[in-house]
Amino acid sequence: MHEPIEVRVSGNMTIQPSSFLAAQIERLRSDWRPLLLIHALYTAAGIALLAPLTGLILRVLIGLSGQPALADQDILYFLLRPVGMAALILMAGVLIAVMALEQASLMAVGATRAAGIRGRTLAAILFAVRRAPRVFVFCLWLVARLLLLALPFLAIAGAIAWLLLTDYDINYYLQARPPAFWTAASLIGVVLTAMAALLIQRLIAWSLTLPLVLFQDVSPRSSFRESSRLTLGRRRRILWLLAIWASAALGLGALATAAIGGLGHWIAPPFFDQLPLLVLILGGLVGLWLLANWLVGAVNASAFALIVLGLAERLAPGFEHAEPKAIGAETGSPGWRRTARWMTAALLGGALMAVLAGAWLIDGMVIRDDITIVAHRGAAGKAPENTLSAVELAIQDGTDWVEIDVQETADGEVVVIHDSDFMKLANVDLKIWNASLEDLDRIDVGSWLSPEFADARVPTLRQVLEAARGEAGVVIELKYYGHDEDLERRVVEIVEATGMAGKVAVMSLDYTGIQKIRALRPDWTIGLLSAKGIGDMTRLDADFLAVNMGMATPGFVQRTQASGKQLFVWTVNDPVSMSRMMSLGVDGIITDEPAMAREVLAQRAELSPVERLLVHTAVLLGRPAPQRTYRDNSP
């Protein structure tokens, strides 16, 4: 048998994990009402204040970039600049400060009981608010210290990736996973594991910083040194206690999610043919899920605060005497009548949440489907991507538009290919900008999919436009790998020479690139492709946005269309996701499976509103259709 872990502090004082955790659980049980109320108030404050504050800070910082919004690589470039790094630290400081203020209030509730004072909830909140400036400064110090610790490891990981994963296009490494990929992944994994270990060790050493700042008036800067001194020799025990808390927190969250999911599977099916009741039931399930997750968050946040407070009481000399001095004597406590009122309000709020959630489920659902189908690199689910075979199959499958990627060769031709080289498609180490059109004619880019496509070659833009003329529109994505010479002008000349100027749209991940097209041909349709974005993307000079499916929330769809822009989503390759995006009212879907999209449109024409609602809520009910694995889902 193992002897119980024991921490000796301040003379004869000892603590065993079991008895220590039991004491904190008793605190949680005794003070659950004020703890729950504080979490509710901070949740409301976060919704009411944090989101607008975050948006305001982002707006100011994006303004410094000179653009109304940033997307994808522009975000990375901005964050790597000094002003972007300052923005990152400030945003992290604000977010952590809100959580730290809640922890301060939760600790104040625990401190009043430890001091024999029944403090009121308002007093605990005011205690934290009075110390908000100190807490914010502390959070900035914390973020800065963590960044300083993490940056060397991140730099080493970046250097490893640069040395081992830049010879070929990144899509080759992600798809083929050659030995260099596994070597880099292993080395980066070791580096990140070492970074995580160091950060955890430092966070354990700093576990007493916040209570020292709050209750003993230790300066934010000095709190890190003082906490490290007090926890020296006891960090393994602290890690053990916090690991137990983390395991319990994860288990509680998983249990709540499983319970709500099981309830949904059991209660919803009998009402599939009764739309009014089904909407209420689904809304109730969403409301119950939100409430359960909120309660789990309240328990986890309170338990963490009490554990840290308990550690400070046992490890910091004189801490228990500092608590009543810091809190001040308070009188009274919420009685059962007040508690009953709060519980009644909570129940009414829960009912309202269910109704609103039910409305949210059908908010923005479009009954009339008016959607454009865009074949991603042609019918890439059936034929080799970006080949004439893929383009012709997409047209046969009824696509409205064909999306292709274009780059320049060494001899100035504009060709249709996504990657910067041929490693993924043909295992040929040749960069596009080093290849001539004659070189491309010798490279088989179709056999990887099937022997029947052994004659597939990289087509020119002219060939694709001629194949699509009179059959479908063409969305041309400009690909930039730092070796373009005159891509925009050459694309314009080829489009006009083939008579397709009225049936093309041009887009890119690079906002500067589409602005060059705008300058050359102001009347052409241009779009911004984006996987992530910050700021108001609807203010950018583009006729449409093509975004990752995860960005297509109801609010984003409505805001984009209200600005006069169209919204396309990528890459949508299963029937459930297709139908859900159509129900949200997006203008078009970009898919490797245009035939499937056309079939979904036909099936939706036969669906009742109830059936459309069920498809729209398929993720909630845990019934999405399984997706096949595609070779490349990048834009």
N, C-alpha and C positions, 0 to 999 in steps of 0.2 A: 504494500500500500504506500501511496505517496503521501508525505506529510503536507498539511495545508500550507499554501503560500502565505507568508506573513511579512508585513512591512512594519518596521520599528521606527517610531518617530517620537521626538520630544519626550525623552525620559522613558516611562513605562508604557506609553500609549502604543497599542498595536492595532492592526486591522487585518482581518481575513476577508478574502473576496466574497465568500458566501454571506457573512454577517454584514459586510459593508453594503453589498447590493441589496440585501434584505432591508436594511435601514433606508436606503433610497427609495425602494418600492413602497415602503410604509409612508414615506414623505409624499410620494406621488399619490397614494391612495387617500391620504388625509387632506391634501390640498388640491385635489383634482378640479374643483370648481374654479378657483381663481386661476389655476394654470390653464385650464381649457379656455376660460374667458380671455386671458391675455393672448393666447394663440389666435383666437378668433379676431380680436382687435388688431393684432399685427397682420393677420391675413387680409382683413379689410383695408388696413392702411397700405399694405403692399399693393393691393389692387387699385386703390384710389390715388396713391401718391407715387409709388415706385415706377409704374409703367410710364406715366407722363414725365417724371423726372428723368428716367432713362432715355425716353424719346427726345427730351429737350437737350440733354448732354450730347446725344448722338447727332442731333441736328447742328449744334454748335460746332462739334468736332468735324463733321462732314463738310460744313461750310468752310473750314480751314483747308480742306482738300481741293476746293475750287469746283466741286461737282455736286449736284443735288442728291446723288446717290452713288454708291460703290457696289460693284459686283465682282465676285470670284477673285481673279488675280489682283484686281485693283484694291480689294480689301487687304490682301496680303502685303502689297507694296505700301499701302498707307500705314499699316500697323508696324512695318519695319522702319518707318521714318521716326525721328525723335518725337514729333507731335503725335503720331499714331501710337507709339509706345506709351507716351504720357496719357493718351486717351484710354488705352487698355488698363493702365494702373488705376486711373480715376474711376472707370466703370466698375472694375473689380472691387475697388475700395467702397464704392457706394453700395453695391450688392451685398458685400460681406458685412458692411456696417449695419444694414437693416437686420440681418440675421443676428449680429452681435447685440443689437439693442433689444431684440426679443429675448436673447439669452440673458441679458442683464436683468430684464424684468422678471423672467422666470427664476433666476437666482435670487432676486430680491424677495420673492414669495418664500423660497426655501429658507432664506436667511432670517426672515421674521419668525418663522417657527423655531429655528435653531436658537434664537435669542429669547424665545418665550413671548413673542409679540404676535398678535393676530393682525397682520397688516392687511389693509384693503388693497384690492386690485389697482385702484387708481394710484395709490401711493407707490406701488411697485413700478407702474409705468412712469410716473413722474420721477422716480429715482433714476430710471434709465435716461429719460429725456434730459434731466439736468446734467447728465454726464455724456450727452451725445457728442459734443465736440471732442472730448478725450477719446471716446470710442472710435470716432471717425479717424482721428490721427493714429490711433493704435492699428486700425485696419489698414491704413496706408503703409505703415511700417511692416505689417505682416505680409501684405502683397509684395512689397519691394524685396523683403528678405527671401520670400519663396521664389521670386523671379531670379534673384541673384544666384540662388542655389541651383535652380533648374537650367538656367541659360547655358552653362558649360556642357551639361549633358545633352541638351537639345542641339547645341552646336556640333558636338561630336557625332550625334545621330545624323544630323544633316550632312556632315562631311562624309560619313560612311555611305549614305545614300548617293551623294554626288560622285564618289569614287567608284562605286560598284554598280550603280543603276542608271548611268547616263550615257552609256555607249549606244544603247538602242532606245527606241520609243518605249515609254513607260507602260503602254498597253501590252507590249510583248512580255515584259516582266510579269505583269499581273495575270496574263493569260497562260503563258507557257511555263512560268516559274522555273527558270533554269537554275543551275547550281549557284550562280551569282546572286540570284534572288534569295535563296535560302541562306546563303552566307550573310548577306546584308541583313535579312530578317533576324537571324540569330544574333548577330553582333548588335544590331539596334535593340533587340529584345534585352540583351544583357545590359546595355547602357541604360535603357529606360527602367529596368528592374533595379539597377543600382541607384538611379535617381529617385525612384519611388521609396526605396529603403531609406535613403538619406532624408527625404522629405518627411516620412513617417517618424523617423527618429527625432527630427527637429520638432515636429508638431507635438510629439509626446513630451519632449523637453520643455516646450512652451505651453503645455496644457494648463498651467496656472496663471498665465498672463492676464486673461480677462478679469478673473476675480481679484487679482492683485491691483489692477487698474481701478476697478470699481469700488472695492471695499477698503483698501489700504493706501489709496492715493499714491501708489507707485506710478511714476511717469511712464507713458506708453513706451518710450525708448528703453528705459531701464527695466521694464517688466520682463523682457526676454532674458536678460542676464539673471535677474532674480529668480525667475521660474526655473531656469536651467540649474541654478545652484540648489534650489529646494528639491528638485526632482532627481538630482544626481544619486545614483545607486538604487533608485526606486523605479526606474523607467520600465523595466521588464514587467513589474507588477501593474503599473498604470496601463501598459499596453494590453496586458491580460484582461483587465477590467473593461477597457474600451472595446476590445475585440468581442467580449461577451455582449456588450451593448449593441455593437454593429451587427452581430449575427442575429440577435433578437429583433432588431429593427428591420433587417432584410426579410426575416421569416414572417414577421407580422404583416409587412406589405404584401408579400407573396400570398399569404393566407387570405387577406382581404380581397385581392384581385381574383383568386381562385373561387372564393365564395360567391362574389357577384357574378362571375362568369357562369358558374354552375346554376345559380338562380335564374339567370337569363335563359339558359338552355331548357330549364324546366318550366318556366312560367310563360315564355313568349309563344311557343308553337301553337297552343290552342286558340290563339287570337289572330293567327295569320290572315284570316279572311274578314276581320272586323277592324277596319282602319281607325276609327275614333278611339277604340279601346287600345289598339296596338300602339298608337302614338303616345297615349298616356303611359302605357306600360314601359315602352322603350325610354320615354322621358324619365319615368321613375327610376329605371335601372341606371341611366346616366347620372341622375341626381344622387342615387344611392352610392354609386361608384365614387362620385366626387366627394360625398360626405364621408365615406369610409376612408378614402385616401387622406382627407383632411384630418380625421380623427387619428389615423396612424401617424401622420405628421406631428400632431399635437403631442401624442404620447412619446414619440421618439425625441422631439425637441426638449420636452420637459425632463425626460429621463436623462438626457445628456447634460442638461444644465445642472440637475441635482447631483449627478455623479461628479462633475467638475467642482461644484461647490463643496461637496463632501470631501474631496481630495484636498482642497485648499484649507478646509477647517482642520484637517489632520496633519498637513505638511507645513503650513505656514504658521510660525510662532505668533501668538497673539491674535490670530485671525478671528476667533469667536468673539473676542472683546471688541474687535473693530466693526463687526456686523451691526449691532444695535446703534453704535455711534453713526455709522454711515446711513442706516435706514431711518433712524429717528423713531420715537415712540408713536405708534398708531393705535387707534381705538376702533373697536367695532369690527364686524365681519359680515359678509352677506348672509342673511338669514334664509330660512327655507322658503319664505314667501318670495323673496327676491329671486332665489334660485328657481322656484317654480315659474316665475314670470320669464326668466331667461330660457328655461327649457321650453315653455310654450312658444316663445318667440322663435326659438330654434326649429321647433316642429313646423310652425307656420312658414318659416324661411325655407325649410326643406321641401314643403309642399310647393311653394312658389318656384323653387329650384327645379322641381320635377316638371312643372308646367312649362317653364322657360326652356328646359332642356328638350322637352318634347317639341316645342316650337322650333328650337335650334336644329333638330334633326331634319325638319322639312324646310328650313329656311333656305331660300335660294334654289330649291329643287326646280328644275326646268322640265315641264311636261312635254313641250314641243322640242324635238331634237333638231337643231340647226348647227351642225358641227362639221368642220373640215377635217378630213383624214389626210395625214402627211406620212408618207412612207419613209422611215428612218434609214438612210443610206440605201434606198430602194426597199424591196421586200427582203430585208436582211435576215428574216427568220427562215427563208426558204432558199435563198441564193447568196453567193458570196457578196459581201457588202460593197457598195459603191461600184459595182460592175454593170455592164449593159444588161446582163441577164437579170440582175436584181431590179433594174429600172423597168425592163420589159415585163417582168412578173408583177411588179407593183401596179403597172398600168392595167394588166389583165385582171388583177384582183380588185379593180375599181377605186384606186386611190385618187384623191383630188390633186394632190401635190406630191412630188418626189423631192426628198431632202438629200443633198450631196455635200461632200467636203472638197474644197479645191486648194491646190498649192501650185507653186511654180517649179519647173525643172531647171536644170543647169542651162539648157538651150532656150529658155524663155517660154516654154509651153505651159499652159494651165491644164493640169491633170486632176482627176477625181480620185482622191485617196485621203484617208483620215489620219493615219499615223505618220510620223516623221521618217520612218524607214519601213523595210519589208520583213522585219524579223517575225512579227506576229502572223503575217499572211503567208510567207514563203520561206522563212528562215534564211533570208538573204540579207547580209549586212551591207546595205546601201542606203544612204540618205537621199531623200527626194531631190534636194537642191544640188546634189552631186551627180544625179542621173540625167541622162539624155532620153529623149523619147524612144530612140533605138534601144537603149538599155531596158526600158520598161516593156518593150515588145517581147523580150526574152524571158520575162519573169511570170511564172504561173501563180496567180493569186486566187485560184478557185479550187484546186485539188484538196486543200485542207478541209473543205466541207464535203466534197463528194467527187469521185473520178469523173462524173459527167460534166463537171465544170473545169476540166483540165485545160481547156482552151481559153479560159477567162483571163483577160489582161486588164491593166489599168487603163480606163478610157480617158479621152480628153474631154474637157468641158464641152467643146463643140459637138462631139459625138453624142453626149447625153442630151444636150439641148435639141439636137436633130431627132433623136429617138422619142423625145417627149412632145415635140411640136404637134399641136392639134390634139393631143391626148391628155396631157396633164400639165399643171404648172410645175415649176422647179424652184425650190428653195436652195439657194447657194450659200453654204457656210464658208466664210473665209477662215482658213487655218493659218496661224502665225507661229512659227518656230524660230523667229529671229533671223531668217535668211530670205525674207521676201524682198523683191526688188521693185516691182511695179505691178503688184497683183491686182489692185483695184482698177487701174486703167485698162489692163489686159482683159479682165472680166467684162468690163463695160463694152469694150470693142467686140468681143466674141458674142456677147448676148445680142447686141444690135446687128451684127453681121448675120446671125441666124434668124433674125426676125422675131425674137422671143422677148423683146423689151416689155411687152404688156403682160407677160405670163411668168415673170420671175420675181422673187423677193430675195433680198440679200441680208444675211445675219452673221453675227460673230460673237464670240466671247469677249473680243477686244472692242471696247466702245470707240476707241480712236479709229479703228478700221472702218466701222460703218459710217462714221462721220466723214471719212474720205469719200465714200460712195455718195453720201448726201451732197457733198460739195460738187462732185462730178455730175450727178444726175439728181437734182432736188426732187423730181417728181416720182422717183422710184420708191418702192416699198422696202423699208429697212427695219430690221429687228435686232434686239439685244438678247443674246442667249445667256442664261444665268443659272447656276446651281445654288448660289447663296447671294444674298444681297442685304445691304443695310441702307437706311435712308428711304426717301420716297422715289422709287424707281419709275413711277408713273410720270415724273417730271423730266425724265431724260428724253432727248430728242430721238424717238423711235416710233414707228407705226405699230409695232407689236412687240410683246415680250414672249420669249420662249423659256419656260422655267422648269426646274425639276418638279416632279409631281408632288413632293413634300411641301413645296412652297404654295401650292394651289389651295389655300384655305378659302372658305366662302367670302370672308372680308376682303382678301387680296383680289379675288376674282371680281368682286363688285367694284372695288376701288379702281382697278385697271380699266375695266370697261367704262366706268363713269368718267374717266379721263379721256375717253375717245380712242383708246388703244385696244387692240385685240390681244387675247391671252391664249398661248399654246402651251401644252404640257408634254414633257418627255420623261423617260421612254416608257410608254404604257403598253404592256404586253400580255395582260390577262383580262378576261371578260369582266370580272368584278370591278377591277380598277377602271377599265374603260367606261363601264356604266356609271360608276360613281363620279368620274370626271364629267361625263355628259350631264349627270344630274346637277352638278354644281354650275353648269352653264358655261364652261370654257368654250372658246371659239374653235379650238382644234386640238387634236391629239396627235402626237408624233410617235409612231409605233413601228416595230419591226414586222408586225403582222397586220397589214392593211386588209387582208381578206377577213380576218377575225373581227376587225373593227367594223367592217361593212356588215358582217353577220350580226354583231351586237346591235347595230342600229336597226336592222330588220326585226330582231327579236324584241327590242324595246318598243317597237311600234305595236306589238301585240300584248305588251304587259299592262296590267292594271296599275292604278296608283299604289295599291298595297304592295304589289310585287316590286315596283320601283323603289318604294321605301325600304323594303327588305334588302334589296341590293345595296342601297345607299348606306344602310347600317350594318352591312355584312361584317365589317371589322369589329364592331361592338359585339356582335353575336358570335364572333370567332369562326366565321364560315367563309373566309375568302377562298377563291379558287386557287389551287396550287399553281405556281409559276414554273415554267421550264427554265433551265439555265441557259443564258445567252452568252455568246462569246465576249461581247463588249457592250456595256450599258452606258458608256460615257457619251456626252453629246457630240 
